[in-house]
């Protein structure tokens, strides 16, 4: 009875702790002012198109506006004083060096995605993924990314893509497809939906030529700044290297979860085919990896820059980069917890700690918290909602190993692992409230 009451109280705690003192928020200071800004920008953008296109443009842009606001409400973006401040300093420097650009209606947001990427929405709104802050090694590299995205806006790539979409939508071929689908005897609605789905406009999709154009104008804008010009090539090379596994760092599960009193068991990371195999070829990591393709043919783009411009090298600017990357790492862990992704949270914890990018006290506190939460969720038979099965169609070795480990652990294992992990790290985490709560929880389970 005591344990059940404790579990109930802890679950209630898990539900409310996510909003507390993270150092960042999922909401802007005023959602109303953001909506007002979007309304104004959408209206302005609609009027920039030909009268004959405005009806369809209005339909698409209003849908886009609603979708964007929903993303804000669904915690897609984060607002962190340190990271936003760092970005703003670079923006100010880029703007100052390029006074010909009218930047008064520009709005930059931080997307919580760890995929290293950035985006131009075409209406003055830009986003920079959190993962990009983890990838860059200097202010200079971020400055080139900003110049590249500004160039997409200045070259009206979104507008041109929208015009091309409308042209395709109104084409004789598409009209014929819609007529054929709507005249089907059975499955009419589904057939029409599939045609429209295939035509759905993607604001973020970029052609090879558009990326090359944005690189060229972007480098011109970048060359006006005092930043190190070599950074343009450096960051593109880094983006090219990320075009593979997202979770490519060893996690050392054995090292972190073996104890003299309770050694690591190989059975915890052995695959049981009947339990874990997925029969469909869906890959839950594929979407993230595909999003990296929004910057296609990077080697060709690097070659183009080096061929057309004389790149000079100066000292890199690394002001605050260490603090920003530390905040990025901490935020990423909290975001995974908030999204109830225990597998990704554990991967990030182990990976960052192994690379000495996470201090011991923070690491032990979070891991103890995660083990505690995993125990409660397993006891309530809802663990599957938070950690998916191993995906046989994914080549993400380390995240799959994490999933095997978390899924294979039985309550008796978690009870012991949680207790001995807390015992081992008690001195490191002395005075940490969350760690002490977890330690008390596992002591109670083990009758200590």
Backbone torsions as a table, in degrees:
resi	resn	phi	psi	omega
1	UNK	NA	-41.5	179.4
2	UNK	-60.9	-43.2	-179.6
3	UNK	-65.4	-42.2	-179.8
4	UNK	-62.4	-40.5	179.1
5	UNK	-65.8	-40.5	179.0
6	UNK	-63.5	-41.1	178.9
7	UNK	-62.0	-42.5	-179.8
8	UNK	-62.4	-44.5	-179.2
9	UNK	-65.4	-38.5	-179.7
10	UNK	-69.2	-38.3	176.8
11	UNK	-63.1	-38.4	176.7
12	UNK	-64.2	-39.0	178.9
13	UNK	-64.3	-43.1	179.1
14	UNK	-59.5	-34.1	-177.1
15	UNK	-71.5	-27.0	-175.9
16	UNK	-107.8	-17.6	-173.4
17	UNK	-69.3	-19.8	-172.8
18	UNK	-67.4	-21.9	-177.0
19	UNK	-92.4	1.3	-171.6
20	UNK	-94.2	131.4	165.1
21	UNK	33.2	53.7	176.6
22	UNK	-84.6	-19.5	-173.8
23	UNK	89.1	-4.2	174.1
24	UNK	-144.4	164.4	-180.0
25	UNK	-127.0	156.6	175.3
26	UNK	-93.3	-1.0	-177.6
27	UNK	-126.7	143.6	175.4
28	UNK	-69.4	167.5	179.6
29	UNK	-57.3	-33.8	179.4
30	UNK	-144.1	107.0	176.7
31	UNK	-66.9	-28.9	179.7
32	UNK	-66.1	-41.9	-179.7
33	UNK	-67.5	-34.5	177.3
34	UNK	-66.1	-41.8	179.1
35	UNK	-65.6	-39.6	177.6
36	UNK	-62.2	-44.5	178.1
37	UNK	-59.5	-45.4	-178.9
38	UNK	-64.1	-40.9	179.1
39	UNK	-60.7	-45.7	179.9
40	UNK	-64.1	-46.2	-178.0
41	UNK	-66.6	-37.7	179.3
42	UNK	-64.9	-43.9	178.9
43	UNK	-62.0	-43.8	178.8
44	UNK	-62.4	-43.9	-177.8
45	UNK	-65.2	-40.6	179.0
46	UNK	-58.8	-42.9	-177.2
47	UNK	-70.9	-12.5	178.4
48	UNK	-79.3	-13.3	-179.1
49	UNK	-93.0	161.3	177.5
50	UNK	-60.3	149.2	-178.0
51	UNK	-55.2	-39.1	-178.6
52	UNK	-67.5	-18.4	-179.1
53	UNK	-99.7	-14.4	-167.7
54	UNK	-63.0	-34.2	-179.3
55	UNK	-61.6	-48.5	-179.8
56	UNK	-70.5	-38.9	177.7
57	UNK	-60.5	-44.1	179.6
58	UNK	-60.4	-43.9	179.2
59	UNK	-59.1	-45.7	-177.4
60	UNK	-70.0	-44.6	-176.5
61	UNK	-70.7	-33.1	176.1
62	UNK	-68.8	-37.2	175.7
63	UNK	-64.7	-39.7	179.0
64	UNK	-66.0	-39.6	178.5
65	UNK	-61.3	-47.0	179.7
66	UNK	-62.0	-40.9	180.0
67	UNK	-65.2	-40.4	-179.6
68	UNK	-64.9	-45.5	179.0
69	UNK	-63.2	-35.9	177.0
70	UNK	-65.3	-38.5	176.9
71	UNK	-61.6	-39.1	177.3
72	UNK	-63.4	-46.2	-179.4
73	UNK	-67.6	-27.1	179.9
74	UNK	-89.7	16.0	174.6
75	UNK	65.5	38.3	176.8
76	UNK	-75.9	-28.4	-176.4
77	UNK	-114.0	152.8	176.4
78	UNK	-121.0	153.5	-179.4
79	UNK	-125.8	102.0	-175.2
80	UNK	-119.7	125.3	-175.1
81	UNK	-58.3	-44.3	-177.8
82	UNK	-66.9	-49.9	-175.9
83	UNK	-70.6	-43.9	178.0
84	UNK	-63.3	-36.8	178.5
85	UNK	-65.4	-41.6	177.3
86	UNK	-60.9	-46.1	179.8
87	UNK	-64.0	-40.6	-177.8
88	UNK	-63.7	-37.1	178.4
89	UNK	-62.3	-41.1	179.4
90	UNK	-69.6	-41.5	177.2
91	UNK	-58.8	-44.6	-179.6
92	UNK	-59.9	-42.1	-180.0
93	UNK	-66.0	-41.7	179.3
94	UNK	-66.1	-44.4	179.5
95	UNK	-62.3	-43.7	-178.2
96	UNK	-61.3	-35.9	-178.7
97	UNK	-81.4	-10.7	-178.7
98	UNK	-133.0	65.8	-175.0
99	UNK	-65.1	-12.9	178.9
100	UNK	-71.1	-14.8	-179.3
101	UNK	-88.3	128.8	176.0
102	UNK	-83.6	102.4	-173.2
103	UNK	-104.5	8.1	-171.1
104	UNK	-63.9	-26.1	-178.4
105	UNK	-105.9	17.8	179.7
106	UNK	-82.8	144.6	-176.8
107	UNK	-141.2	112.6	179.9
108	UNK	-102.8	134.0	179.8
109	UNK	-124.1	155.9	176.2
110	UNK	-103.5	112.4	175.4
111	UNK	-79.4	138.9	-175.1
112	UNK	-75.6	-5.9	-179.4
113	UNK	-60.9	139.8	178.0
114	UNK	-89.3	0.4	172.9
115	UNK	-70.8	124.2	-177.9
116	UNK	-70.9	103.2	-175.1
117	UNK	-160.4	170.3	175.1
118	UNK	-147.3	164.6	-175.3
119	UNK	-148.6	148.2	172.1
120	UNK	-115.6	124.5	-177.6
121	UNK	-89.4	-8.0	175.6
122	UNK	87.5	-6.2	-178.1
123	UNK	-116.8	14.4	-177.5
124	UNK	102.5	-8.9	177.4
125	UNK	-95.8	134.9	177.1
126	UNK	-129.8	154.2	173.7
127	UNK	-133.7	145.9	175.7
128	UNK	-122.5	123.1	-178.8
129	UNK	-70.6	145.2	178.5
130	UNK	-56.1	-35.3	-179.1
131	UNK	-61.1	-24.5	179.3
132	UNK	-70.5	-32.7	178.5
133	UNK	-69.4	-26.6	177.1
134	UNK	-77.7	-24.5	-175.2
135	UNK	-86.9	-39.3	-174.5
136	UNK	-68.7	154.2	178.2
137	UNK	-120.1	3.1	179.4
138	UNK	-159.4	160.4	174.1
139	UNK	-61.2	-34.0	-176.5
140	UNK	-58.7	-43.0	-178.7
141	UNK	-64.5	-40.8	177.6
142	UNK	-66.8	-36.5	179.9
143	UNK	-60.9	-40.0	178.9
144	UNK	-67.1	-40.4	177.7
145	UNK	-59.2	-43.1	179.2
146	UNK	-62.1	-44.8	179.2
147	UNK	-62.5	-37.3	178.2
148	UNK	-63.5	-46.6	-178.6
149	UNK	-69.6	-37.3	175.4
150	UNK	-60.1	-34.9	-179.5
151	UNK	-67.2	-36.3	175.3
152	UNK	-58.0	-40.2	-179.9
153	UNK	-68.9	-48.6	-177.1
154	UNK	-64.4	-32.2	179.1
155	UNK	-86.1	0.4	177.4
156	UNK	55.4	40.5	-179.0
157	UNK	-64.0	-37.6	178.4
158	UNK	-65.0	-41.9	179.9
159	UNK	-64.1	-43.4	-179.8
160	UNK	-64.5	-39.3	178.0
161	UNK	-65.9	-38.2	178.9
162	UNK	-66.5	-41.6	177.6
163	UNK	-62.3	-40.9	179.0
164	UNK	-65.9	-38.4	177.7
165	UNK	-62.0	-46.1	-179.4
166	UNK	-62.7	-40.1	178.3
167	UNK	-61.2	-44.8	178.7
168	UNK	-65.2	-42.5	-178.5
169	UNK	-60.0	-34.9	-177.1
170	UNK	-92.2	2.2	-176.7
171	UNK	-68.8	157.3	-179.6
172	UNK	-60.9	-38.8	-177.6
173	UNK	-63.3	-45.3	-179.6
174	UNK	-68.0	-40.0	177.5
175	UNK	-59.5	-37.9	178.6
176	UNK	-67.0	-41.3	177.8
177	UNK	-60.9	-42.8	179.7
178	UNK	-66.8	-39.1	178.1
179	UNK	-64.7	-43.1	178.8
180	UNK	-61.7	-44.5	-179.3
181	UNK	-65.0	-42.1	-176.8
182	UNK	-73.6	-17.3	-179.7
183	UNK	-96.4	1.6	177.6
184	UNK	-64.7	144.8	-179.7
185	UNK	-71.8	-40.4	-179.7
186	UNK	-123.5	150.3	176.8
187	UNK	65.2	30.7	-176.3
188	UNK	-60.7	-50.8	-177.0
189	UNK	-61.5	-42.5	-179.5
190	UNK	-64.2	-40.2	-178.6
191	UNK	-65.9	-42.8	178.4
192	UNK	-64.4	-42.6	179.5
193	UNK	-59.5	-40.0	-179.3
194	UNK	-66.2	-39.4	177.9
195	UNK	-62.7	-46.2	-178.9
196	UNK	-67.3	-34.5	179.5
197	UNK	-65.0	-41.0	179.4
198	UNK	-64.9	-26.8	-178.6
199	UNK	-92.2	-6.3	-172.9
200	UNK	-50.7	130.6	-176.4
201	UNK	-75.2	132.1	179.5
202	UNK	-114.5	110.0	-178.2
203	UNK	-64.1	-26.4	-172.2
204	UNK	-91.3	-10.7	-175.7
205	UNK	-70.2	132.8	-177.8
206	UNK	-129.3	138.5	176.1
207	UNK	-83.9	166.5	177.4
208	UNK	-60.2	-42.8	-178.6
209	UNK	-65.1	-38.2	179.3
210	UNK	-64.5	-40.5	179.5
211	UNK	-66.6	-40.6	179.1
212	UNK	-64.7	-42.5	177.5
213	UNK	-61.4	-43.0	-179.9
214	UNK	-67.4	-33.3	174.8
215	UNK	-63.8	-43.7	-176.1
216	UNK	-65.9	-53.2	178.3
217	UNK	-66.3	-37.5	178.8
218	UNK	-59.5	-41.1	179.3
219	UNK	-67.6	-35.4	177.3
220	UNK	-62.0	-45.5	177.2
221	UNK	-63.3	-42.4	-178.5
222	UNK	-64.0	-37.3	-177.8
223	UNK	-67.8	-18.3	177.6
224	UNK	-77.6	-14.6	-178.7
225	UNK	-89.3	175.0	177.6
226	UNK	-92.7	3.8	-177.7
227	UNK	-71.2	157.4	179.6
228	UNK	-65.1	117.7	-174.1
229	UNK	-67.7	-25.8	177.9
230	UNK	-62.5	-22.1	-178.8
231	UNK	-61.1	-26.9	179.7
232	UNK	-60.9	-43.7	178.8
233	UNK	-75.2	-39.5	-178.5
234	UNK	-57.8	-46.2	-176.2
235	UNK	-71.6	-34.1	177.2
236	UNK	-65.3	-38.4	177.2
237	UNK	-63.8	-39.3	178.5
238	UNK	-64.8	-43.2	178.8
239	UNK	-62.5	-36.4	179.0
240	UNK	-65.9	-38.3	-179.5
241	UNK	-69.6	-25.2	-179.8
242	UNK	-79.5	-6.0	-178.0
243	UNK	-77.6	64.8	179.6
244	UNK	-164.6	-138.1	179.6
245	UNK	-67.3	137.0	176.5
246	UNK	-81.2	-33.5	-175.4
247	UNK	-110.3	77.2	-169.6
248	UNK	-110.2	14.1	179.9
249	UNK	-104.6	134.3	176.2
250	UNK	-57.8	145.7	-176.5
251	UNK	-109.4	-9.3	176.4
252	UNK	50.0	51.7	178.4
253	UNK	-58.1	-44.4	-177.0
254	UNK	-60.0	-45.5	-177.2
255	UNK	-64.1	-39.5	-175.0
256	UNK	-81.8	-21.6	-175.2
257	UNK	-126.2	38.4	170.1
258	UNK	-119.3	137.5	-176.9
259	UNK	-135.4	150.9	-179.3
260	UNK	-56.7	-39.1	-177.5
261	UNK	-82.8	-17.5	-176.6
262	UNK	-150.7	81.3	-174.7
263	UNK	-64.3	156.6	178.2
264	UNK	-64.5	139.0	179.8
265	UNK	-109.6	127.0	-179.0
266	UNK	-61.8	-24.4	179.3
267	UNK	-62.4	-22.7	-179.1
268	UNK	-67.8	-22.4	-179.5
269	UNK	-121.2	21.9	175.0
270	UNK	-93.3	137.5	-177.1
271	UNK	-82.9	130.8	174.3
272	UNK	-106.9	106.0	-169.9
273	UNK	-52.9	-48.8	-175.7
274	UNK	-64.1	-32.9	-176.2
275	UNK	-82.3	-35.6	-168.0
276	UNK	-111.5	-19.2	-175.5
277	UNK	-64.0	137.2	176.3
278	UNK	-98.3	130.2	-175.7
279	UNK	-82.1	-21.7	179.0
280	UNK	-96.2	157.6	-176.5
281	UNK	-87.5	18.1	179.1
282	UNK	-69.1	139.5	178.9
283	UNK	-124.0	111.6	-174.3
284	UNK	-71.6	-7.1	176.2
285	UNK	-100.5	-6.3	-174.1
286	UNK	-66.9	-36.9	-179.2
287	UNK	-60.9	-45.0	179.5
288	UNK	-61.8	-43.3	-177.8
289	UNK	-67.9	-37.4	179.1
290	UNK	-63.9	-31.0	-177.2
291	UNK	-65.5	-21.0	175.9
292	UNK	-68.0	-21.9	-177.5
293	UNK	-73.7	-2.4	177.0
294	UNK	-69.4	-6.8	173.1
295	UNK	-120.3	78.2	-171.9
296	UNK	-76.1	159.1	169.6
297	UNK	51.2	49.7	-176.3
298	UNK	-61.8	-41.0	178.1
299	UNK	-56.7	-38.7	178.2
300	UNK	-67.7	-36.0	179.3
301	UNK	-67.9	-39.7	177.1
302	UNK	-63.2	-44.4	179.0
303	UNK	-60.2	-40.3	-179.7
304	UNK	-63.0	-44.5	179.6
305	UNK	-64.2	-45.4	-176.5
306	UNK	-68.6	-29.2	-179.5
307	UNK	-77.1	-36.3	-172.2
308	UNK	-96.0	-14.0	-175.7
309	UNK	-132.6	144.9	175.0
310	UNK	-88.2	108.9	-174.1
311	UNK	-90.5	120.9	176.8
312	UNK	-101.7	148.4	-177.9
313	UNK	-111.5	129.6	174.7
314	UNK	-128.8	179.9	178.6
315	UNK	-65.9	137.0	178.6
316	UNK	-71.8	149.3	176.6
317	UNK	-99.4	117.2	-176.1
318	UNK	-120.7	25.5	-179.3
319	UNK	-56.1	123.5	174.0
320	UNK	66.1	3.6	-174.7
321	UNK	-62.4	-36.4	179.0
322	UNK	-63.5	-44.7	179.5
323	UNK	-65.9	-40.1	180.0
324	UNK	-64.2	-42.4	-179.8
325	UNK	-69.6	-33.3	175.3
326	UNK	-64.1	-44.5	177.9
327	UNK	-64.1	-38.8	178.9
328	UNK	-61.3	-45.4	179.6
329	UNK	-62.3	-46.7	-179.9
330	UNK	-62.9	-44.3	-179.0
331	UNK	-63.7	-38.4	-178.0
332	UNK	-61.6	-38.5	178.7
333	UNK	-65.4	-46.0	-179.5
334	UNK	-63.6	-37.0	179.0
335	UNK	-64.7	-42.2	178.1
336	UNK	-63.1	-39.4	176.0
337	UNK	-64.6	-43.8	-179.8
338	UNK	-62.9	-33.9	178.9
339	UNK	-84.4	5.8	179.5
340	UNK	58.6	37.4	178.4
341	UNK	-107.6	82.0	-175.8
342	UNK	-66.1	-33.1	-180.0
343	UNK	-65.2	-46.2	179.0
344	UNK	-68.1	-35.7	178.7
345	UNK	-62.8	-44.9	-179.6
346	UNK	-66.9	-40.5	176.7
347	UNK	-57.4	-48.6	-176.8
348	UNK	-63.0	-41.3	179.0
349	UNK	-60.9	-49.8	-177.1
350	UNK	-67.5	-40.9	-178.2
351	UNK	-65.8	-48.6	-178.8
352	UNK	-65.3	-38.5	179.8
353	UNK	-67.1	-39.7	179.8
354	UNK	-63.8	-31.4	-179.8
355	UNK	-91.4	9.3	-179.6
356	UNK	60.5	30.7	178.1
357	UNK	-102.7	5.3	178.6
358	UNK	-140.9	124.8	-176.5
359	UNK	-70.0	158.1	-173.7
360	UNK	-60.5	-40.2	-176.6
361	UNK	-66.5	-44.8	178.0
362	UNK	-64.2	-42.4	-179.9
363	UNK	-59.2	-52.7	-176.4
364	UNK	-65.1	-35.0	179.1
365	UNK	-64.0	-46.5	-178.7
366	UNK	-68.4	-41.5	-179.0
367	UNK	-65.5	-41.5	177.3
368	UNK	-61.0	-43.5	177.1
369	UNK	-59.9	-43.8	-178.3
370	UNK	-66.0	-43.2	179.1
371	UNK	-62.9	-38.9	178.4
372	UNK	-63.7	-46.0	-179.5
373	UNK	-66.1	-41.1	179.6
374	UNK	-60.2	-41.3	179.4
375	UNK	-61.4	-47.4	-177.7
376	UNK	-63.5	-43.1	-179.1
377	UNK	-66.5	-38.5	177.5
378	UNK	-67.3	-40.2	-179.9
379	UNK	-63.7	-32.2	179.9
380	UNK	-91.3	3.8	176.8
381	UNK	59.9	37.2	177.0
382	UNK	-124.8	14.9	-175.6
383	UNK	-60.9	-35.0	-177.8
384	UNK	-60.9	-19.4	178.2
385	UNK	-75.2	-18.0	-173.0
386	UNK	-111.5	-22.6	178.6
387	UNK	-134.5	117.9	-179.6
388	UNK	-76.4	169.4	176.3
389	UNK	-75.1	167.2	175.4
390	UNK	-63.5	137.8	179.8
391	UNK	-100.8	111.6	-177.2
392	UNK	-68.1	-15.1	-177.3
393	UNK	-99.1	5.9	177.7
394	UNK	-107.4	140.8	177.1
395	UNK	-96.1	16.6	179.7
396	UNK	-80.3	85.6	-172.9
397	UNK	-56.5	-47.7	-170.2
398	UNK	-76.1	-36.9	177.8
399	UNK	-71.7	-32.2	175.7
400	UNK	-65.9	-37.5	177.9
401	UNK	-65.8	-39.3	176.0
402	UNK	-60.4	-43.5	-179.6
403	UNK	-65.3	-41.1	176.0
404	UNK	-58.3	-48.2	-178.5
405	UNK	-57.9	-52.3	-176.6
406	UNK	-67.2	-37.4	179.9
407	UNK	-73.2	-36.5	-176.7
408	UNK	-75.0	-23.5	-178.4
409	UNK	-65.5	129.1	173.4
410	UNK	-90.6	168.4	-179.2
411	UNK	-57.9	-39.9	-179.0
412	UNK	-64.1	-33.3	177.4
413	UNK	-70.4	-47.5	-179.8
414	UNK	-61.5	-36.7	179.7
415	UNK	-60.5	-43.3	-179.2
416	UNK	-76.7	-45.4	-179.4
417	UNK	-59.6	-45.9	179.4
418	UNK	-59.6	-43.7	-177.6
419	UNK	-66.3	-50.1	-175.9
420	UNK	-71.3	-29.3	175.1
421	UNK	-64.5	-43.8	179.3
422	UNK	-67.6	-40.1	178.0
423	UNK	-60.6	-44.2	-177.3
424	UNK	-64.3	-33.0	-173.0
425	UNK	-111.0	18.1	-175.9
426	UNK	-60.3	-43.3	-178.1
427	UNK	-69.6	-36.9	-180.0
428	UNK	-61.6	-40.7	-173.3
429	UNK	-102.8	22.6	179.3
430	UNK	-58.6	127.5	178.8
431	UNK	91.5	-6.3	178.7
432	UNK	-86.5	118.2	-172.7
433	UNK	-62.9	-43.8	-177.6
434	UNK	-66.0	-40.6	178.1
435	UNK	-64.1	-43.7	-179.3
436	UNK	-63.6	-37.2	176.3
437	UNK	-61.0	-44.1	179.6
438	UNK	-66.0	-41.2	-179.8
439	UNK	-62.5	-44.4	178.2
440	UNK	-62.0	-41.0	179.7
441	UNK	-59.5	-48.7	-177.4
442	UNK	-73.7	-29.5	173.1
443	UNK	-61.1	-43.6	-179.7
444	UNK	-62.2	-42.3	-179.3
445	UNK	-64.9	-33.2	-178.0
446	UNK	-96.5	7.9	177.1
447	UNK	60.1	42.4	175.5
448	UNK	-108.1	NA	NA
